Amino acid sequence: MSQSFQINLRGIIDLLANHLSSSPCVFVRELLQNAVDAISARRALEPEHEGQVRVTLSVSDQGAPQLAFCDDGIGLTEEETHRFLSTIGESSKRGMVAEDLAAARDDFIGQFGIGLLSCFVVSEEILMVSRSARSEDPRTIEWRGRQDGTYEIRRSEVEGPVGTTVYLSCRPGCAEWFRPRKLEELLVHFGVLLPFPITLDDGTTVPRVCNPDPPPWRLDLSPGAARDACLGFAQRLFGRTFFDAIPIRNEALGLEGMALVLPQSPRPQRKAEHRVYVRHMFVADRSDNLLPDWAFFVSCIVDSKQLRPTASRESFYQDDQLDEARAFIGDTIREYLLELERSSPQRLQAFIDRHERALKALAAQDAELLAVFADWLPFETSLGPMTFGAFRQQVERVRYVSTVDAFRQISSVAAAQGLHVINGGYAYDSEVLEALRVAVPEAVVQRVEVHDIAGSLGDPEEADDEIEQLAATAGQLLAEFECRVALKRFVPHDVPALYLVSERTRFARTVAQTADESDPLFAGLLGAIGAQPGASPPTLCLNVDNPLVRRLSLVDDPQVVVSMVRIIYLQTLLMGRHPLSADEMRQLTQGLQALMDLALRGHEQAMH
């Protein structure tokens, strides 16, 4: 046997009024949206009707702030008032089936029939007075709703103009939303793009229009004047300046507005701030899926006829319209960058200085764009910071390493051997350099690892017996770390040794160190992950031209030799930012203590 749900009306009103929206201020948005839809409906009947909204602040007989929100839209008949204002979820926009309004329905913003309930956030009672443009009766209809879920409807004996007025009395604790300055701020925030005037009368000054000027992209201006007007408009809306404004217009998608290039590169965690409007009405200032992921250097002011807001009016349905809008905005930004490269190199350089990472993120996935911008992209190199174009003019083959630590370890040594490398360890750098192999094949880009540099290090023609013996001793000591020892000749001479290790072996070392610090179960899992079949063992290259190494080879005290070899090995690891195992840390401590003990012993002997 089927049964009907039991609905707690008071609970539903509390849910919709207090929890569906993120802030009490949305009651202004909902009243504006209802007014916009009512004016759109009246224009379908009377094409010459312009429409307006008047907002009046006053004080009630009980001394509470009171707000009257009046529009000259189509209004409601008595039957529509019964139907649409007494059934939660029933919307006048959905219910309009008359042929004269069918065309206007697609221009309605609200489609859910629940917006008016948001007014209960700031008022314990809602009074709506309306007269319909489709009724010959000049008298108004009054609907009075209360927060406890009760309402009453009556036809008054008072004649009134066509349209609707909503009266709200401030509930305790909500006076902030009835202050003139705050209310004006909200009317501008939500309605600045609306094509009809929104007038605020607070009884203290001359009534003022909150949206006196149309948005700059609707004006007929020269490109330079349009850019200045757009930047000024954006500064007023966001309260900050921008680097540039990119026009957005697509009539097929019903999309217009502008993309604003931020003056500085944002933090990666920063959520982009936008102003998104649907049919001129503000909907959201956050939309994670409005732009491609790479366009994090852009904020948007966008007005759309097709994006569909969710019930809260604070985000959008993920549908084909949103996908097409996102793709179009991305293409528009991309074309802007290409045009900068063609017509304004200095401005492009200023953009790259601010948004290098964003441009690399885009170029890494766009071969055509990468081919255009390749020579503009800056990198850290062993020759110093320079663009890719300048670097490849200096070398026959573009070599890069994929980690910052590897670059720090080999850059000076490689440069001294006449080899130069790019640091590909920063965000998007390796992806861009790898993509350049295809996009710019004449550049001959090659990824190298630290152990590849060993081939560029010189082999000593004939090493002294003492140096050979030092290498043999070091090899025996470091065998427990599975590290080989080789004698090499390289510059700079003040570098005593170079630790060469492949990426696979480096990864295995990192995993092993983590396993040493973990519980047995997790250590076992890490052991399986860190196994690197076929990985070549690391090599410690002793520099036979280094004064410290040569002096050490002449030392007769085995304890000093052992301690110094360990110190050199471990110092080289630290300089390359390789993780030290617990045993290596212990040996570092023992080596330092042994050297200090020898130094103190020598000092004591000198004293005696």
Residue, then its C-alpha position, 0 to 999 in steps of 0.5 A: m500500500s503506497q503512502s504519502f510523505q509527511i512534510n514539515l513545512r516549517g522545517i522546509i522553510d528553515l532549510l531553504a531560507n537558512h541553509l541553501s544559500s551561503s549568506p543572508c545577502v542572497f535575499v537581495r539577489e532573489l528579489l532582483q531575479n524575480a524582478v528581472d523575470a517579471i520585467s522580461a515577461r511584461r516585455a513579451l506582452e509590451p515590447e516597448h516597456e523599459g522596466q525599472v526597480r525601486v528600492t525604498l528604506s524606511v522605518s515601521d511604526q514599531g521602529a524597525p527598519q523596513l524595506a520595500f522592493c518594487d518592480d513594474g513587471i508583469g505582476l501576479t493574478e489572484e489565481e497565480t498567487h494561490r498557485f505559485l506562492s503556496t506551493i514550494g518548488e512551483s515556479s511561475k516561470r515554469g508554469m507560464v504556458a500562454e503563447d504570449l509568454a512562451a518566448a520569454r520563458d527562456d529569458f527567465i533566471g529563476q526556475f525553482g520557485i523557492g527564491l522568495l523564501s530566502c527573505f525569511v532570513v532577514s524578516e519574520e514576515i513577507l508581504m507581497v502586493s501585486r497587480s497583474a498586467r493580464s488582469e482588467d481588475p485594477r485592485t491589487i492582490e496581497w499575499r502575507g507569508r509567515q515563518d511558521g509556514t502559514y500564509e493568507i491571500r486577499r484582494s484589497e480594495v486599493e487600486g495600484p500600478v501593474g507590478t509587484t512590491v515586496y515588503l520586509s521588516c527587519r528581524p532582530g539581529c539583521a539590521e546590517w542588511f537594512r543599512p543604506r550603504k550595505l544595501e546599495e553595495l549589494l544592489v550594485h554587486f548583483g545588478v550592475l549589468l542589468p539593462f534597466p535602472i535600479t533606484l535606491d531611496d533611503g529617505t536621507t538623500v536624493p534617490r540614486v541609481c545603482n547601475p547608471d552606466p552600461p558595461p564597457w563591452r556594450l559601448d562603441l569604443s576604439p580598442g584603446a578606449a575600450r581596454d581602458a574602460c574595461l580595466g576601470f570597470a574591473q577595478r571598480l568591481f574587484g577593488r584592484t588593478f589588472f595587467d590587461a583586459i581581453p574581450i570575450r564575445n560569442e553570439a552563438l554561445g550567448l557569451e560576452g564580457m572580458a578576461l582579466v589578466l592578474p597583475q602578479s602570478p597567483r599562489p597555486q592554491r588560490k581559487a580564481e575570483h570571477r563575476v559570472y552573470v546569467r542574463h545580466m544578473f549576478v550568479a557567482d563569484r567562484s566557478d572552478n570549472l569556468l576556465p581551463d586549468w592552465a588559465f589560473f592567471v585570469s579572472c573573468i567578468v562573464d555574462s551568459k544567456q545559456l549557462r544554467p545556475t543550480a538551485s542555490r544560484e551559486s554554481f553551474y550545471q556541468d553540461d555542454q553549454l559550460d564545456e563550450a563556454r570554457a573552451f571558447i574562453g580558453d581559445t580567446i586567451r590563447e589568441y590574445l597571447l599569440e597576438l601579443e607575440r605578433s604585435s607587442p613583444q615588450r608587453l609579451q615580455a612583461f606578461i612572461d615576467r609575471h606569469e611564466r608558470a601559466l604560459k609554460a602550463l599552457a605551452a606544455q599541452d599546446a604544440e602550436l603555441l609552444a612552437v611560437f613561444a619556445d624562444w621566449l620561455p625563461f629557464e634556469t641554466s648552468l649559464g645563468p637565467m636565460t630564455f630558451g632561445a638565448f640558451r640554444q644559441q650557446v650550445e649545439r645540444v640542449r641538455y636538461v636534468s629533471t630535478v632541482d637537486a640534480f641540477r645543483q649537483i652537476s651544474s658547476v662541474a658540467a659547465a667547467q667541462g664545457l657542458h651546459v644544462i637546463n634545470g627542468g626541476y621546476a613546475y612544468d619545465s620538464e614537460v615543456l622541454e620534453a614537448l620541445r623535442v616535437a615542437v622545435p625538432e631543430a633544437v635537439v633537446q636531450r634529457v640527461e641524468v647525473h651519471d651521464i655527466a661521468g663521460s665528460l669527466g677526464d680520466p687521469e693519464e697516470a695517477d700517483d700510487e698514493i692516489e690509487q691507494l686512496a681510491a682503493t681504500a675508499g672503495q672498500l669503505l663505501a662497499e657497504f653502501e654499494c657505492r663505487v669509487a673512480l678517479k677523475r680529473f675535473v674542474p672546478h678544482d676546489v670540488p673534492a668529489l662528485y656523487l653520480v647516481s641515476e634517477r632510479t637509484r636515487f628513488a630507491r635510496t629515498v624509499a629505503q630511507t623512508a622504510d628505515e623510519s617506518d613500521p615493519l608492515f609499511a617498510g615491507l611494502l616500501g621495500a617492494i616499491g623501491a626495488q629497482p632491477g637493473a639500476s646501476p650503482p652510484t659512483l663517487c668520483l674523486n677529483v685527483d686535481n683537488p688539493l684536499v684529495r692529494r693531501l689526504s693521499l699522503v696521510d699515513d694515519p689510517q684512522v684519519v684516512v677512514s674518517m676523511v673518506r667518510i666525511i667526503y662521501l657524506q658531504t657530497l651526498l648532502m651537497g647533492r641533497h640525497p637522503l641519508s640513511a640512519d647508518e650514514m647519519r651514524q657514520l657522519t657523526q662518528g667521522l666528525q667526532a673522530l676528527m675532533d678527537l684527533a684535533l684535540r689530541g694534536h692540540e694537547q701534544a702541542m701544549h706539552 
